Amino acid sequence: MRIRSQKDFASGLMFILVGFGFSWVARGYSMGTAAKMGPGYFPFWLGVVLALLGVLVLIGSMSSKGEGDELARWDIKLLLWILGSVVLFGLLLKPLGMVLSVIVLVLVSSMASHEFTWRGAILNTIVLVVISMGAFVYGINLQMPVWPAFITG
């Protein structure tokens, strides 16, 4: 068998590895049953489904009917912009609060885009702050600083 789509092959392999990883870690938690799920039940089965999806994508990458493609070269600079913004978000979350940390996250990660515009970055920032506030603060009542300590007193 020959790999026709390197992108699909790499994606399938990644799905399999992440799925097995989730399932492996979830084994350490109490599983429970389908009627009374424990903390490990959902991540375990989600990992299994992700791994199975990965197998399907991997097999599809070897199909003669599929479109052939190759993996593009990794742009390390762009990768570092994105990973750096996520690390920066984690470091700034406690001192600056969620709102300012999300703003920094979006603006810094936007620098990785070849189509970067300030208007698009600011619009994305507003949308992401509203979604984050709605989901984490008001939706699931997650206890995290929303604003910096020097603003809230």
NORZI-V97801 format. One record per backbone hydrogen bond with DSSP energy under -0.5 kcal/mol. CO is the residue of the C=O (numbers start at 1). NH is the residue of the N-H. Records with the same first field share a line. If there is no record, write none. Layout:
CO=NH + NH
This chain:
2=4
4=6 + 69
5=9
6=10
7=11
8=12
9=13
10=14
11=15
12=16
13=17
14=18
15=19
16=20
17=21
18=22
19=23
20=24
21=25
22=26
23=27
25=28
26=29
30=40 + 41
31=38
36=33
38=41 + 42
40=44
41=45
42=46
43=47
44=48
45=49
46=50
47=51
48=52
49=53
50=54
51=55
52=56
53=57
54=58
55=59
56=60
57=61
59=62
60=63
61=4 + 5
63=66
69=6
74=76
75=79
76=80
77=81
78=82
79=83
80=84
81=85
82=86
83=87
84=88
85=89
86=90
87=91
88=92
89=93
92=96 + 97
93=97
95=149
96=100 + 148
97=101
98=102
99=103
100=104
101=105
102=106
103=107
104=108
105=109
106=110
107=111
108=111
109=112
110=113
113=116
117=121
118=122
119=123
120=124
121=125
122=126
123=127
124=128
125=129
126=130
127=131
128=132
129=133
130=134
131=135
132=136 + 137
133=137 + 138
134=139
135=140
136=142
142=144
145=98
146=99
148=151 + 152
149=153
